[in-house]
Amino acid sequence: MRVTTEKREALAIEGGPPARKTPLPYGHQSIDEADIQAVVETLRSDWLTTGPKVDEFEEAFAARVGAKYAVSFSSGTAALHGAAFAAGLTAGDEAITSPLSFAATANCVLYQQATPVFADVCADTLNLDPDACAGRITSRTRAVLPVDYGGHPADLDAYMQLADQHRLVVIEDACHALGSQYKGRRVGSIAHMTVFSFHPVKHVTTGEGGMVTTDDGRFAETLRRFRNHGISAEARQRQSSGQWFYEMVLLGFNYRLPDIAAALGISQLHKLEMNLARRKKIAERYEEALTGCGLRLPQVRDDVIPAWHLYPVRIDTSKLPVGRETIFRALRAENIGVNVHYIPIHLHPYYRDRFGFKGGEYPTTERAYEQLISIPMFHGMTDEDVEDVIGAVRKVTHHYLI
Ligand SMILES: *Cc1c(COP(=O)(O)O)cnc(C)c1O
């Protein structure tokens, strides 16, 4: 028997009024007047790119995450590519990563002609499972790329230990996890290289942009060259020291972050603390209000402070037998911009065709994928937005709960 005190309301998907009048996205940037002024000032300056704002952003970012070096890139994907290059990944090498991520995490391995190898995720955090990862290590493995899914740090101690034992490079995809902590340490200061993204849905945005942090001076040097055509000294250094001579020492790309974007990044970084606090508050409110809705809410391990990039819930099909697709469409009809993170990488046609994946290879990942829905989570949400999401989720789930 259904045990609920809420009466069944007409769902929007069945022609009833939506829980909210206008669509709410799952993630969105917040831009204030100070951000706009910072960009305008840079537009009026001498340097639109390779100028002082890039250095200033990198220094502020490194200080914020507790790393010695931060090297900016034109996107998180370019930053991943840089890290894969700096790790020395090349044809014949393997790198192990999570199938439950954005495709770029594995694509960066392919950019280097190396082979991405997947291992299944843990059922609680949906982060790469260190034991499964250990089981996939071969003599060809050169790197591991754990992903901080949703903003919950991966089990970094386990990966650093595996790296010591097998001489691997740990590239942490922390695109979800700026500002998170693992065992009292800041993400960005733990792995050999940590990669961040400044896409508009992330905690800090530069429009497009990315960063690699590291304590290793050689990695930092290689990353700087790689993003600048493989050239050993950058334009402004040459200009300020009056030199014309430069040398291209490796095959790099133009992956530079412009000063216009860096200026926005500096201004955005000032608000990171506030943004993290707001996201934490929203997560707490969701947890309080969405318990008992037939959803498995995100689990947080005791030794981490997550950054709450996403709020991914899993449909408990023993309580909501209609399944993910129906709940998803019903919430979209209520004007709640839900999303799914992620279609497992190995199930994309490109990966299926190239590597022969058929589905069934990573059961925990695939089962989670079938149940996952990300409900809106961004620091710019008002209290009313949060209550709209809660109202809609309760309305829809209670309609279908058994
Ligand atoms: C956003 C994201 C990326 C890529 O970042 P872009 O800046 O969009 O290139 C990579 N990995 C994960 C997990 C991401 O969320």
The ligand as an SDF file (V2000), in Angstrom:
LIG
                    3D

 15 15  0  0  0  0  0  0  0  0999 V2000
   33.6860   19.8340  -17.6970 C   0  0  0  0  0  0  0  0  0  0  0  0
   34.4660   18.5740  -17.6870 C   0  0  0  0  0  0  0  0  0  0  0  0
   35.5630   18.3280  -18.5280 C   0  0  0  0  0  0  0  0  0  0  0  0
   35.9410   19.1850  -19.6950 C   0  0  0  0  0  0  0  0  0  0  0  0
   36.0300   20.4950  -19.4600 O   0  0  0  0  0  0  0  0  0  0  0  0
   35.8260   21.5690  -20.6470 P   0  0  0  0  0  0  0  0  0  0  0  0
   36.3290   22.8060  -19.9700 O   0  0  0  0  0  0  0  0  0  0  0  0
   34.3760   21.6140  -20.9600 O   0  0  0  0  0  0  0  0  0  0  0  0
   36.6760   21.1640  -21.7920 O   0  0  0  0  0  0  0  0  0  0  0  0
   36.2960   17.1730  -18.3390 C   0  0  0  0  0  0  0  0  0  0  0  0
   35.9660   16.2790  -17.4080 N   0  0  0  0  0  0  0  0  0  0  0  0
   34.9030   16.4510  -16.6090 C   0  0  0  0  0  0  0  0  0  0  0  0
   34.5880   15.4170  -15.5920 C   0  0  0  0  0  0  0  0  0  0  0  0
   34.1110   17.5880  -16.7360 C   0  0  0  0  0  0  0  0  0  0  0  0
   33.0370   17.7470  -15.9570 O   0  0  0  0  0  0  0  0  0  0  0  0
  1  2  1  0
  2  3  1  0
  2 14  2  0
  3  4  1  0
  3 10  2  0
  4  5  1  0
  5  6  1  0
  6  7  2  0
  6  8  1  0
  6  9  1  0
 10 11  1  0
 11 12  2  0
 12 13  1  0
 12 14  1  0
 14 15  1  0
M  END
$$$$
